[in-house]
Amino acid sequence: MQTLNFDIPVTQLELFFLVFFRVSAMLMTIPFFNSRNIPLLFKVGLAVSMSVLMMPLIQGAPVTMSQGVLALSLRLVGEVAIGVIIGLTVQMVFTAVQMAGQLVGFQMSFAIANVVDPAGGNQVPLLSQFSHVLAMLIFLATNAHHLLLRTLTESFHLIPPLGFHYRQALVEQVMKLAGNMFVVAIKLGAPIITVLLLTSVAMGLMARTVPQMHVFIVAMPLKIAVGFIFLGLAMPYMSAFLGQLFSANSVDIMTLLKLCRGGV
């Protein structure tokens, strides 16, 4: 009776774990896959499958393997950091979109209507969740997920396993992107927020000229109606703007990765 023997070199096994940790860290931080509703077994299986596909990309990369458990653990932290950088950079765009929906909801007096976010499990404003779903659909429609996978592939050419180097400029760039998240949220919600602000000013003038009118009763449904009308009118422009954001997001990721490699 013959038995099957799989002779896998230890160096290849260690290299696979380095790739696996980078891929799994990215999957745990990008939108949709960081949801609690997705089974952990599915996430691990997807990470293993993607790691196997990534292995041929780094066969020729110069990698110096570790000689101890502590050294390997420290190097695994570097691989996790690279995956987290990729995932969080994408997550910042979706957070900005949710923040824009929340700002618009407050101006529409519609923020009291909350729904359960399936990703986080907490309650979020209705327009915030609508903006998040819209951004996810645009993300898939513009093939931005293909750009994300391509960026992950290029990260192995740019930073081979065990090639992570921490620099102060990396933290500064991350803080810059985090600050830009608020700017993007204001830009997305600015048209509707401006119209609702003008509506509030108009209602204030009407309250002064026509004191008999119950402004608080009329203002709430009026602002909701005006908000939805201009939200529909602004939808094509918001979709185009989100498409540009997702295209530029891969450039931001590559900028961060260049700050992580050695020899810069």
Residue, then its C-alpha position, 0 to 999 in steps of 0.5 A: m500500500q502506497t502512501l502520499n507524502f507531501d514534502i513542503p520545505v520549512t522556508q516555503l511554509e514560513l513564507f506562506f504564513l507571511v503572505f497569509f498574515r498580510v492578506s488576512a489583515m487586509l480582509m479583516t479591515i476592508p469594508f464588507f469583509n470586516s462585518r460580524n455577520i460573515p463567518l470567520l471560517f469563510k474569512v480564513g478560507l478566503a485568506v488562505s485561497m488568496s495567499v496560495l494565489m499570491m505565492p507565485l508572485i514572490q518566489g523570486a523575491p529575496v527573503t531572509m528567513s528568521q531563526g527564532v520564534l521571537a524574530l518571526s513574530l516581529r516580522l509577522v507584525g510588519e506583514v499585519a501592518i501592511g495589510v492593515i494600512i491597505g484595508l484602513t485606507v479603503q475604510m476611510v473613504f467609506t467612513a467619509v461617505q457615512m459621515a456625509g450621510q449623517l451630516v445630511g440627515f441631521q440637517m434634514s431632521f431625519a437623523i432620529a430614524n436609525v437602522v442597524d448597521p449589519a457590519g458593525g452591529n450598532q445603530v446608525p442614521l438611515l441616510s448614513q446607511f443609505s450612503h454606505v450601501l450606495a458607495m459599496l455599489i459604486f465601488l463594485a460598479t467601477n471595478a474598484h475592487h479590481l484595483l484593490l486586488r491589483t494594489l495588493t499584488e503590487s505590494f508584494h513587488l514593492i515590499p517583499p515579505l519581511g521588508f516592512h520598515y517603520r518611518q515617521a513620515l508614514v504616520e504623518q501621511v496616515m494622519k493627513l488621509a484621516g484629516n482628508m476624510f472630514v473634507v471629503a464628507i463635507k464635499l459630499g454633503a455640501p450641496i444638500i447641506t447648503v440647500l437645507l440651510l437656505t431653507s431654514v433661513a427662508m422658514g425663519l423669514m416666513a416666521r417673522t412675516v407670518p407669525q400665525m404660521h406654525v413654523f415648527i410643524v411646517a419646517m420638518p416635513l418641508k426640509i425632509a422633502v427638499g432634502f430628498i429632492f436635492l439628494g436625487l438631483a445630486m446623485p449623478y454628481m455624487s456617483a462621479f465624485l465617489g468614482q474619482l475617490f475610489s480611483a485615487n484611493s489606490v494611489d494613496i495606498m501606494t504612497l503609504l506602501k512606498l513609505c514602508r519599504g526600505g531604502v527610501 
